[in-house]
Amino acid sequence: MKTNLPLDGDRLWADVMALAEITDPARPYTRRSFTPLFREGRAWLARRFADAGLTTRIDTAGNLIGRLEGTNPALGVIAVGSHSDTVPSGGRFDGVAGIATGLEIVRALRQSGTRLSHTLEIIDFLAEEPSEYGLSCVGSRGMTGSLDGKMLDFTEPAGESLRDALRRVGGDPDRLAEARRGDIQAFLELHIEQGIVLESRSLDVGIVTSIAGIRRIEVVFQGEADHAGTTPIDLRHDALVAAANTVATVRRLAEQLAVEGADYFVATVGILTVEPSASNIVPGRCRLIIDARTTNAALTKQFVETIDRESAAHAEAARVSRTSFETLSDGPPVACDTDLRAALRQGARDLGLSEMDLPSGAGHDAAFMSRICRSAMVFVPCRKGKSHAPEEWADREALATGAAVIYQAVRALDQSLPQAAR
């Protein structure tokens, strides 16, 4: 452990490990948004916030917020945070490390007797990961005015709407506009890299240059269910054939766009449902969800137009109907703020840490926060780049060094942002 760090890495680590214990024991480490386990984790965080001297509340978008008042509240807020929900069996560090960082920064400031001029807030955003309601980044969408009525009407498989689920966790969809903020001057988020660049180069931290935009598209093919043994091949209306050819097209086009230029591009079909889903029945209906990510919005446009055209052709060739081609969510690429990146880079150098610039291929709440304030991120190495899996791991020292970089930046920004805020 580096000894010149301005905060307590052991205390930060203990928080991450304690929250990891609040999990579905059959699927470590799982704490899905809107579930009883999620609410238990939230209650634990609220107690830790209060123990650190923060006033806590849940805003109307369902975000848990801890607040440390500054000496000059008129200057606005510096916010640090991430999310406490996970994907299924998602790991102990994704999201949680960012919240624990904010909490430890508050304790380090109080322990050193430092009082910021700006108010400092620690935010646990609601449902950053894709939820059962078909939407990710629910809380940061709400805080930035990007959560609309159509999204609130999304339902999970049992039929509950996101609107009702939001009420269940302490939000208020009828007063959602009150969650939108105009007082936040800067938002900083620590996250594990979810890649192998930092680890492979033995670097301490990454200063994120940009966050990939994410477009999620639903495609539905409707054919006819028939007997798999008695229906001749040339008389079938097999929805899975159209779906399978579309999946292959997604992969082929993604490979092409990824190598054509310097911009980052990936695309995945992560959901494919087949009905009736029996070995002796020709599939009558197929639904797939495409996840496309890029740092160049023009590539997304090109990708969507091509998949739209070719999936329709696949439907015609298979003698089925394409009944849906719909964008479920669309977050454009985001460049991180240059001044905040400079503050983070200087913080790393002041601590004697090695750093590099790198883009994020994953989505983060920081991307939505950039719509209302300056926003930036710090990445720390994770073992073999593994994430969204039980094996996800970041070393204690990695978390402490990343948190220390954000601590340094918060103190520096507290001095430099007043001029920008006037």
DRENBA-11723 format. One record per residue (C-alpha): residue in one letter; z, x, y. Coordinates in pm, whole numbers, plus 50000, padded with zeros to 5 digits. Layout:
// residues N
aa A&zz Z&xx X&yy Y
...
END
This chain:
// residues 422
aa M&zz 50000&xx 50000&yy 50000
aa K&zz 49906&xx 50136&yy 50344
aa T&zz 50227&xx 50198&yy 50537
aa N&zz 50091&xx 50161&yy 50892
aa L&zz 50016&xx 49790&yy 50866
aa P&zz 50179&xx 49565&yy 51129
aa L&zz 50275&xx 49293&yy 50881
aa D&zz 50446&xx 49249&yy 50545
aa G&zz 50190&xx 49261&yy 50265
aa D&zz 50448&xx 49179&yy 50000
aa R&zz 50550&xx 48862&yy 50181
aa L&zz 50185&xx 48756&yy 50217
aa W&zz 50124&xx 48825&yy 49848
aa A&zz 50427&xx 48619&yy 49748
aa D&zz 50287&xx 48319&yy 49937
aa V&zz 49949&xx 48344&yy 49765
aa M&zz 50106&xx 48374&yy 49422
aa A&zz 50353&xx 48089&yy 49483
aa L&zz 50079&xx 47848&yy 49589
aa A&zz 49874&xx 47951&yy 49285
aa E&zz 50153&xx 47817&yy 49065
aa I&zz 50086&xx 47466&yy 49197
aa T&zz 49799&xx 47405&yy 48959
aa D&zz 49675&xx 47199&yy 48671
aa P&zz 49830&xx 47396&yy 48381
aa A&zz 49537&xx 47313&yy 48155
aa R&zz 49286&xx 47453&yy 48408
aa P&zz 49430&xx 47735&yy 48611
aa Y&zz 49380&xx 47761&yy 48901
aa T&zz 49290&xx 47404&yy 48997
aa R&zz 49413&xx 47209&yy 49298
aa R&zz 49140&xx 46964&yy 49384
aa S&zz 49138&xx 46795&yy 49724
aa F&zz 49291&xx 46447&yy 49745
aa T&zz 49481&xx 46487&yy 49415
aa P&zz 49861&xx 46479&yy 49370
aa L&zz 49856&xx 46857&yy 49311
aa F&zz 49674&xx 46907&yy 49640
aa R&zz 49933&xx 46703&yy 49822
aa E&zz 50211&xx 46899&yy 49651
aa G&zz 50051&xx 47222&yy 49770
aa R&zz 50022&xx 47079&yy 50120
aa A&zz 50392&xx 46986&yy 50120
aa W&zz 50480&xx 47341&yy 50014
aa L&zz 50268&xx 47483&yy 50296
aa A&zz 50423&xx 47249&yy 50551
aa R&zz 50768&xx 47374&yy 50452
aa R&zz 50656&xx 47735&yy 50486
aa F&zz 50505&xx 47659&yy 50826
aa A&zz 50832&xx 47502&yy 50939
aa D&zz 51035&xx 47796&yy 50803
aa A&zz 50821&xx 48028&yy 51017
aa G&zz 50904&xx 47826&yy 51327
aa L&zz 50581&xx 47627&yy 51353
aa T&zz 50560&xx 47264&yy 51449
aa T&zz 50344&xx 47088&yy 51192
aa R&zz 50123&xx 46782&yy 51187
aa I&zz 49827&xx 46633&yy 51002
aa D&zz 49546&xx 46535&yy 51237
aa T&zz 49332&xx 46226&yy 51195
aa A&zz 49072&xx 46428&yy 50998
aa G&zz 49336&xx 46522&yy 50741
aa N&zz 49388&xx 46885&yy 50847
aa L&zz 49735&xx 47038&yy 50817
aa I&zz 49810&xx 47228&yy 51138
aa G&zz 50101&xx 47459&yy 51222
aa R&zz 50145&xx 47540&yy 51593
aa L&zz 50322&xx 47822&yy 51776
aa E&zz 50326&xx 47747&yy 52147
aa G&zz 50210&xx 48025&yy 52381
aa T&zz 50362&xx 48119&yy 52714
aa N&zz 50059&xx 47973&yy 52893
aa P&zz 49931&xx 47674&yy 52692
aa A&zz 49663&xx 47608&yy 52955
aa L&zz 49474&xx 47909&yy 52818
aa G&zz 49400&xx 47718&yy 52497
aa V&zz 49438&xx 47800&yy 52130
aa I&zz 49360&xx 48092&yy 51903
aa A&zz 49331&xx 47951&yy 51551
aa V&zz 49350&xx 48120&yy 51211
aa G&zz 49301&xx 47940&yy 50881
aa S&zz 49101&xx 47834&yy 50578
aa H&zz 49163&xx 47581&yy 50298
aa S&zz 49410&xx 47519&yy 50016
aa D&zz 49190&xx 47310&yy 49784
aa T&zz 49000&xx 47475&yy 49499
aa V&zz 48699&xx 47415&yy 49280
aa P&zz 48789&xx 47333&yy 48918
aa S&zz 48949&xx 47644&yy 48765
aa G&zz 48866&xx 47802&yy 49096
aa G&zz 49098&xx 48094&yy 49144
aa R&zz 49404&xx 48196&yy 49338
aa F&zz 49255&xx 48353&yy 49651
aa D&zz 48956&xx 48152&yy 49775
aa G&zz 49081&xx 47974&yy 50086
aa V&zz 49450&xx 48029&yy 50021
aa A&zz 49438&xx 48392&yy 50136
aa G&zz 49316&xx 48278&yy 50477
aa I&zz 49603&xx 48037&yy 50527
aa A&zz 49861&xx 48289&yy 50404
aa T&zz 49714&xx 48539&yy 50651
aa G&zz 49777&xx 48306&yy 50942
aa L&zz 50130&xx 48235&yy 50825
aa E&zz 50209&xx 48605&yy 50789
aa I&zz 50066&xx 48678&yy 51135
aa V&zz 50307&xx 48422&yy 51282
aa R&zz 50603&xx 48580&yy 51102
aa A&zz 50500&xx 48932&yy 51206
aa L&zz 50470&xx 48825&yy 51571
aa R&zz 50810&xx 48661&yy 51569
aa Q&zz 50968&xx 48953&yy 51384
aa S&zz 50835&xx 49199&yy 51643
aa G&zz 50947&xx 48979&yy 51931
aa T&zz 50588&xx 48928&yy 52049
aa R&zz 50502&xx 48608&yy 52235
aa L&zz 50135&xx 48534&yy 52282
aa S&zz 50002&xx 48383&yy 52602
aa H&zz 49770&xx 48161&yy 52399
aa T&zz 49901&xx 47903&yy 52159
aa L&zz 49843&xx 48009&yy 51799
aa E&zz 49754&xx 47755&yy 51531
aa I&zz 49730&xx 47794&yy 51155
aa I&zz 49491&xx 47538&yy 51002
aa D&zz 49459&xx 47423&yy 50642
aa F&zz 49128&xx 47238&yy 50653
aa L&zz 49088&xx 46937&yy 50426
aa A&zz 48846&xx 46962&yy 50132
aa E&zz 48641&xx 47270&yy 50215
aa E&zz 48513&xx 47279&yy 49859
aa P&zz 48264&xx 47012&yy 49746
aa S&zz 48478&xx 46709&yy 49669
aa E&zz 48440&xx 46423&yy 49424
aa Y&zz 48306&xx 46224&yy 49720
aa G&zz 47996&xx 46445&yy 49740
aa L&zz 48092&xx 46625&yy 50061
aa S&zz 48238&xx 46964&yy 50149
aa C&zz 48417&xx 47087&yy 50464
aa V&zz 48556&xx 46739&yy 50532
aa G&zz 48835&xx 46856&yy 50764
aa S&zz 48632&xx 47103&yy 50969
aa R&zz 48355&xx 46845&yy 51000
aa G&zz 48613&xx 46603&yy 51137
aa M&zz 48759&xx 46858&yy 51380
aa T&zz 48412&xx 46936&yy 51517
aa G&zz 48282&xx 46580&yy 51543
aa S&zz 48048&xx 46625&yy 51245
aa L&zz 48199&xx 46365&yy 51010
aa D&zz 48019&xx 46034&yy 51052
aa G&zz 48058&xx 45681&yy 50920
aa K&zz 47795&xx 45728&yy 50653
aa M&zz 47990&xx 46021&yy 50510
aa L&zz 48314&xx 45824&yy 50520
aa D&zz 48146&xx 45563&yy 50302
aa F&zz 48069&xx 45815&yy 50026
aa T&zz 48250&xx 45725&yy 49703
aa E&zz 48388&xx 45915&yy 49405
aa P&zz 48304&xx 45807&yy 49045
aa A&zz 48585&xx 45551&yy 49028
aa G&zz 48463&xx 45384&yy 49347
aa E&zz 48717&xx 45496&yy 49609
aa S&zz 48557&xx 45575&yy 49944
aa L&zz 48617&xx 45894&yy 50136
aa R&zz 48744&xx 45671&yy 50416
aa D&zz 49026&xx 45541&yy 50195
aa A&zz 49096&xx 45885&yy 50046
aa L&zz 49137&xx 46026&yy 50396
aa R&zz 49405&xx 45770&yy 50468
aa R&zz 49579&xx 45866&yy 50142
aa V&zz 49629&xx 46226&yy 50256
aa G&zz 49758&xx 46142&yy 50603
aa G&zz 49436&xx 46116&yy 50804
aa D&zz 49315&xx 45816&yy 50999
aa P&zz 48939&xx 45742&yy 50982
aa D&zz 48976&xx 45469&yy 51244
aa R&zz 49091&xx 45731&yy 51498
aa L&zz 48872&xx 46016&yy 51377
aa A&zz 48752&xx 46101&yy 51727
aa E&zz 49104&xx 46217&yy 51812
aa A&zz 49066&xx 46508&yy 51569
aa R&zz 48784&xx 46663&yy 51771
aa R&zz 48905&xx 46968&yy 51961
aa G&zz 48802&xx 47119&yy 52291
aa D&zz 49096&xx 47354&yy 52344
aa I&zz 49032&xx 47614&yy 52072
aa Q&zz 48903&xx 47939&yy 52223
aa A&zz 48860&xx 48139&yy 51902
aa F&zz 48877&xx 48082&yy 51528
aa L&zz 48928&xx 48361&yy 51273
aa E&zz 48916&xx 48331&yy 50895
aa L&zz 49001&xx 48581&yy 50624
aa H&zz 48829&xx 48535&yy 50288
aa I&zz 48759&xx 48724&yy 49970
aa E&zz 48400&xx 48849&yy 49975
aa Q&zz 48287&xx 48658&yy 49662
aa G&zz 48042&xx 48942&yy 49609
aa I&zz 48043&xx 49307&yy 49501
aa V&zz 47928&xx 49492&yy 49813
aa L&zz 48268&xx 49600&yy 49946
aa E&zz 48406&xx 49691&yy 49604
aa S&zz 48094&xx 49885&yy 49505
aa R&zz 48108&xx 50089&yy 49827
aa S&zz 48490&xx 50132&yy 49823
aa L&zz 48520&xx 49976&yy 50170
aa D&zz 48831&xx 49807&yy 50307
aa V&zz 48683&xx 49513&yy 50498
aa G&zz 48358&xx 49343&yy 50589
aa I&zz 48291&xx 49200&yy 50934
aa V&zz 48082&xx 48889&yy 50871
aa T&zz 47763&xx 48875&yy 51075
aa S&zz 47643&xx 48528&yy 50978
aa I&zz 47718&xx 48237&yy 50745
aa A&zz 47439&xx 48088&yy 50540
aa G&zz 47336&xx 47732&yy 50607
aa I&zz 47367&xx 47494&yy 50312
aa R&zz 47140&xx 47198&yy 50239
aa R&zz 47228&xx 46970&yy 49945
aa I&zz 46958&xx 46735&yy 49820
aa E&zz 46979&xx 46453&yy 49566
aa V&zz 46671&xx 46382&yy 49355
aa V&zz 46660&xx 46086&yy 49116
aa F&zz 46388&xx 46015&yy 48859
aa Q&zz 46362&xx 45674&yy 48693
aa G&zz 46166&xx 45635&yy 48370
aa E&zz 46216&xx 45420&yy 48062
aa A&zz 46465&xx 45470&yy 47782
aa D&zz 46292&xx 45449&yy 47444
aa H&zz 46351&xx 45537&yy 47081
aa A&zz 46311&xx 45914&yy 47037
aa G&zz 46162&xx 45874&yy 46691
aa T&zz 45924&xx 45583&yy 46727
aa T&zz 45782&xx 45622&yy 47079
aa P&zz 45464&xx 45836&yy 47082
aa I&zz 45473&xx 46131&yy 47322
aa D&zz 45173&xx 46003&yy 47521
aa L&zz 45343&xx 45667&yy 47581
aa R&zz 45677&xx 45800&yy 47702
aa H&zz 45819&xx 45776&yy 48053
aa D&zz 46068&xx 46062&yy 48018
aa A&zz 46275&xx 46115&yy 48334
aa L&zz 46411&xx 46446&yy 48205
aa V&zz 46064&xx 46599&yy 48189
aa A&zz 46020&xx 46545&yy 48563
aa A&zz 46373&xx 46672&yy 48628
aa A&zz 46328&xx 46982&yy 48413
aa N&zz 46002&xx 47074&yy 48584
aa T&zz 46173&xx 47026&yy 48922
aa V&zz 46456&xx 47260&yy 48818
aa A&zz 46198&xx 47521&yy 48719
aa T&zz 46022&xx 47477&yy 49055
aa V&zz 46350&xx 47524&yy 49243
aa R&zz 46406&xx 47856&yy 49066
aa R&zz 46049&xx 47979&yy 49110
aa L&zz 46039&xx 47893&yy 49480
aa A&zz 46384&xx 48043&yy 49545
aa E&zz 46276&xx 48371&yy 49384
aa Q&zz 45964&xx 48373&yy 49600
aa L&zz 46148&xx 48309&yy 49928
aa A&zz 46419&xx 48562&yy 49843
aa V&zz 46173&xx 48850&yy 49823
aa E&zz 45928&xx 48755&yy 50099
aa G&zz 46138&xx 48874&yy 50392
aa A&zz 46466&xx 49019&yy 50512
aa D&zz 46645&xx 48683&yy 50527
aa Y&zz 46888&xx 48569&yy 50260
aa F&zz 46781&xx 48276&yy 50041
aa V&zz 46915&xx 48123&yy 49718
aa A&zz 46885&xx 47781&yy 49555
aa T&zz 47058&xx 47625&yy 49258
aa V&zz 47056&xx 47301&yy 49060
aa G&zz 47425&xx 47270&yy 48978
aa I&zz 47436&xx 46901&yy 48880
aa L&zz 47199&xx 46738&yy 48631
aa T&zz 47290&xx 46402&yy 48478
aa V&zz 47085&xx 46239&yy 48204
aa E&zz 47106&xx 45873&yy 48106
aa P&zz 47162&xx 45733&yy 47849
aa S&zz 47233&xx 46090&yy 47724
aa A&zz 47191&xx 46041&yy 47350
aa S&zz 47005&xx 46264&yy 47109
aa N&zz 46785&xx 45982&yy 46979
aa I&zz 46692&xx 45821&yy 47312
aa V&zz 46418&xx 45925&yy 47553
aa P&zz 46596&xx 45982&yy 47886
aa G&zz 46548&xx 45687&yy 48118
aa R&zz 46710&xx 45825&yy 48432
aa C&zz 46790&xx 46172&yy 48564
aa R&zz 46975&xx 46277&yy 48876
aa L&zz 46998&xx 46632&yy 49006
aa I&zz 47160&xx 46797&yy 49306
aa I&zz 46993&xx 47098&yy 49467
aa D&zz 47201&xx 47347&yy 49666
aa A&zz 46988&xx 47566&yy 49895
aa R&zz 47138&xx 47841&yy 50115
aa T&zz 46981&xx 48069&yy 50372
aa T&zz 47043&xx 48257&yy 50695
aa N&zz 46705&xx 48133&yy 50826
aa A&zz 46664&xx 47762&yy 50897
aa A&zz 46283&xx 47791&yy 50877
aa L&zz 46314&xx 47890&yy 50510
aa T&zz 46517&xx 47577&yy 50438
aa K&zz 46247&xx 47363&yy 50599
aa Q&zz 45976&xx 47535&yy 50392
aa F&zz 46180&xx 47500&yy 50073
aa V&zz 46258&xx 47130&yy 50121
aa E&zz 45899&xx 47039&yy 50206
aa T&zz 45771&xx 47218&yy 49896
aa I&zz 46031&xx 47067&yy 49662
aa D&zz 45963&xx 46722&yy 49808
aa R&zz 45593&xx 46757&yy 49736
aa E&zz 45622&xx 46916&yy 49393
aa S&zz 45900&xx 46690&yy 49260
aa A&zz 45683&xx 46390&yy 49348
aa A&zz 45398&xx 46551&yy 49156
aa H&zz 45626&xx 46615&yy 48858
aa A&zz 45726&xx 46248&yy 48860
aa E&zz 45363&xx 46136&yy 48859
aa A&zz 45275&xx 46375&yy 48577
aa A&zz 45562&xx 46244&yy 48364
aa R&zz 45471&xx 45881&yy 48443
aa V&zz 45810&xx 45811&yy 48604
aa S&zz 45925&xx 45711&yy 48953
aa R&zz 46106&xx 45937&yy 49194
aa T&zz 46348&xx 45683&yy 49339
aa S&zz 46545&xx 45919&yy 49563
aa F&zz 46487&xx 46239&yy 49756
aa E&zz 46776&xx 46245&yy 49998
aa T&zz 46962&xx 46508&yy 50198
aa L&zz 47333&xx 46464&yy 50123
aa S&zz 47453&xx 46726&yy 50368
aa D&zz 47297&xx 46988&yy 50592
aa G&zz 47481&xx 47274&yy 50757
aa P&zz 47256&xx 47512&yy 50953
aa P&zz 47300&xx 47891&yy 50942
aa V&zz 47558&xx 48025&yy 51185
aa A&zz 47584&xx 48363&yy 51358
aa C&zz 47941&xx 48483&yy 51404
aa D&zz 48048&xx 48549&yy 51763
aa T&zz 47970&xx 48903&yy 51876
aa D&zz 48285&xx 48945&yy 52088
aa L&zz 48511&xx 48832&yy 51805
aa R&zz 48327&xx 49061&yy 51564
aa A&zz 48383&xx 49349&yy 51805
aa A&zz 48755&xx 49271&yy 51821
aa L&zz 48777&xx 49262&yy 51442
aa R&zz 48583&xx 49587&yy 51408
aa Q&zz 48808&xx 49758&yy 51661
aa G&zz 49115&xx 49627&yy 51482
aa A&zz 48994&xx 49781&yy 51157
aa R&zz 48923&xx 50114&yy 51323
aa D&zz 49260&xx 50120&yy 51497
aa L&zz 49423&xx 50084&yy 51155
aa G&zz 49207&xx 50360&yy 51007
aa L&zz 49020&xx 50122&yy 50777
aa S&zz 48662&xx 50150&yy 50657
aa E&zz 48436&xx 49856&yy 50745
aa M&zz 48079&xx 49731&yy 50745
aa D&zz 47877&xx 49435&yy 50866
aa L&zz 47756&xx 49188&yy 50603
aa P&zz 47637&xx 48827&yy 50585
aa S&zz 47805&xx 48545&yy 50392
aa G&zz 47602&xx 48359&yy 50133
aa A&zz 47886&xx 48111&yy 50085
aa G&zz 47973&xx 47832&yy 50323
aa H&zz 48304&xx 47832&yy 50512
aa D&zz 48496&xx 47619&yy 50759
aa A&zz 48426&xx 47892&yy 51014
aa A&zz 48063&xx 47776&yy 51023
aa F&zz 48161&xx 47428&yy 51143
aa M&zz 48420&xx 47568&yy 51383
aa S&zz 48144&xx 47765&yy 51555
aa R&zz 48020&xx 47429&yy 51691
aa I&zz 48324&xx 47399&yy 51917
aa C&zz 48449&xx 47756&yy 51970
aa R&zz 48386&xx 48124&yy 51905
aa S&zz 48417&xx 48188&yy 51533
aa A&zz 48425&xx 48496&yy 51308
aa M&zz 48536&xx 48611&yy 50964
aa V&zz 48674&xx 48910&yy 50775
aa F&zz 48592&xx 48971&yy 50409
aa V&zz 48809&xx 49170&yy 50170
aa P&zz 48697&xx 49305&yy 49830
aa C&zz 48743&xx 49100&yy 49515
aa R&zz 48721&xx 49235&yy 49162
aa K&zz 48360&xx 49245&yy 49031
aa G&zz 48269&xx 48993&yy 49300
aa K&zz 48411&xx 48719&yy 49081
aa S&zz 48499&xx 48388&yy 49249
aa H&zz 48521&xx 48017&yy 49163
aa A&zz 48663&xx 48124&yy 48827
aa P&zz 49010&xx 48183&yy 48680
aa E&zz 48937&xx 48559&yy 48678
aa E&zz 48907&xx 48566&yy 49058
aa W&zz 49121&xx 48855&yy 49184
aa A&zz 49191&xx 49048&yy 49503
aa D&zz 49442&xx 49333&yy 49517
aa R&zz 49761&xx 49303&yy 49716
aa E&zz 49656&xx 49588&yy 49946
aa A&zz 49317&xx 49429&yy 50009
aa L&zz 49476&xx 49108&yy 50134
aa A&zz 49726&xx 49296&yy 50349
aa T&zz 49463&xx 49515&yy 50514
aa G&zz 49237&xx 49219&yy 50588
aa A&zz 49526&xx 49022&yy 50732
aa A&zz 49624&xx 49321&yy 50946
aa V&zz 49273&xx 49335&yy 51093
aa I&zz 49300&xx 48972&yy 51200
aa Y&zz 49651&xx 49036&yy 51338
aa Q&zz 49514&xx 49318&yy 51554
aa A&zz 49228&xx 49099&yy 51672
aa V&zz 49457&xx 48808&yy 51759
aa R&zz 49669&xx 49034&yy 51982
aa A&zz 49362&xx 49185&yy 52147
aa L&zz 49198&xx 48847&yy 52202
aa D&zz 49517&xx 48713&yy 52355
aa Q&zz 49457&xx 48964&yy 52633
aa S&zz 49079&xx 48931&yy 52665
aa L&zz 49018&xx 48558&yy 52617
aa P&zz 49198&xx 48429&yy 52930
aa Q&zz 48908&xx 48548&yy 53146
aa A&zz 48663&xx 48372&yy 52914
aa A&zz 48872&xx 48056&yy 52913
aa R&zz 48885&xx 48009&yy 53291
END
